[in-house]
């Protein structure tokens, strides 16, 4: 997935929330496949949360705690989706190393 000498932004953070990068020429390597799998899970979770958000927002019985939980979960999912989009956008562009 990455060209020679390019870094792939991974879908998880390192110590202190700093981004992690993968440096490899092997697109089918273990870490690349693991990252692909985690990205798929993150995108699936975001899709499920979006559906739940739609249901919660029309539910007249939803309380403040429900909305706080939803906002917290959506924030985390959005963070993950932005990381995936950044990584994939970078991979598609083929530009130099990208640090966000």
RAJOCOR-V914376 format. One record per residue. RES is the residue in three letters. PHI is phi in degrees with one decimal (999 if undefined). PSI is psi in whole degrees, 0 to 359 (none if undefined). OMEGA is omega in degrees with one decimal (* if undefined). Layout:
[[RES:PHI:PSI:OMEGA] [RES:PHI:PSI:OMEGA]]
This chain:
[[UNK:999:328:178.6] [UNK:-104.1:145:176.3] [UNK:-78.0:167:-179.4] [UNK:-54.7:137:176.9] [UNK:66.9:19:176.5] [UNK:-111.3:151:-179.6] [UNK:-104.5:141:176.2] [UNK:-105.2:127:174.4] [UNK:-70.2:123:-178.5] [UNK:-86.5:157:-175.2] [UNK:-82.7:24:175.4] [UNK:-140.1:162:-179.7] [UNK:-100.9:156:175.9] [UNK:-94.4:197:178.2] [UNK:-55.1:142:178.3] [UNK:61.6:22:176.7] [UNK:74.7:12:-179.1] [UNK:-76.7:149:-179.1] [UNK:-65.4:150:175.4] [UNK:-111.1:144:-180.0] [UNK:-127.4:151:177.1] [UNK:-113.4:128:177.0] [UNK:-113.8:107:-180.0] [UNK:-160.2:154:173.1] [UNK:-94.6:348:-175.1] [UNK:-89.3:102:-178.1] [UNK:-69.3:336:-179.1] [UNK:-101.9:17:-179.2] [UNK:-68.7:166:-176.6] [UNK:-56.4:310:-176.9] [UNK:-65.9:322:177.8] [UNK:-64.8:317:178.7] [UNK:-66.4:321:177.0] [UNK:-61.9:315:178.6] [UNK:-61.9:317:177.8] [UNK:-59.8:317:-179.3] [UNK:-64.7:316:179.9] [UNK:-66.1:320:176.5] [UNK:-59.7:318:179.4] [UNK:-62.9:319:177.9] [UNK:-64.6:315:-179.7] [UNK:-61.3:317:179.2] [UNK:-67.6:323:176.6] [UNK:-64.8:318:177.6] [UNK:-62.4:318:178.7] [UNK:-62.6:320:178.3] [UNK:-62.9:315:178.7] [UNK:-63.5:318:178.7] [UNK:-65.3:323:177.9] [UNK:-62.2:317:176.8] [UNK:-63.1:317:178.9] [UNK:-64.6:322:178.3] [UNK:-62.7:317:178.6] [UNK:-59.5:316:179.0] [UNK:-65.5:317:-177.1] [UNK:-66.3:320:-176.6] [UNK:-68.4:335:176.7] [UNK:-93.8:352:-179.4] [UNK:-79.9:111:-179.4] [UNK:-67.0:342:-179.1] [UNK:-89.9:353:-179.3] [UNK:-64.4:129:-178.7] [UNK:-95.5:178:-179.4] [UNK:-61.1:320:179.0] [UNK:-64.1:321:176.8] [UNK:-61.0:316:-178.8] [UNK:-69.0:323:176.8] [UNK:-64.7:316:178.6] [UNK:-60.7:315:-179.6] [UNK:-61.4:315:179.2] [UNK:-61.5:318:178.7] [UNK:-62.9:313:-178.9] [UNK:-67.3:319:178.8] [UNK:-65.4:323:177.8] [UNK:-61.4:314:178.1] [UNK:-63.9:317:179.8] [UNK:-65.2:320:178.7] [UNK:-64.5:320:177.4] [UNK:-59.0:315:179.5] [UNK:-64.1:316:-178.3] [UNK:-65.4:322:177.6] [UNK:-64.4:320:178.1] [UNK:-63.6:316:178.4] [UNK:-62.4:314:-179.0] [UNK:-63.1:320:178.2] [UNK:-62.6:313:-179.4] [UNK:-63.5:312:-177.5] [UNK:-69.4:322:177.1] [UNK:-63.7:320:177.5] [UNK:-64.8:316:-179.4] [UNK:-63.1:322:-179.8] [UNK:-71.1:325:-176.5] [UNK:-74.0:331:-179.6] [UNK:69.0:18:179.8] [UNK:-78.1:179:-179.5] [UNK:-63.3:185:-177.4] [UNK:-60.1:140:-176.2] [UNK:-119.6:127:176.2] [UNK:-125.1:123:179.4] [UNK:-118.0:none:*]]
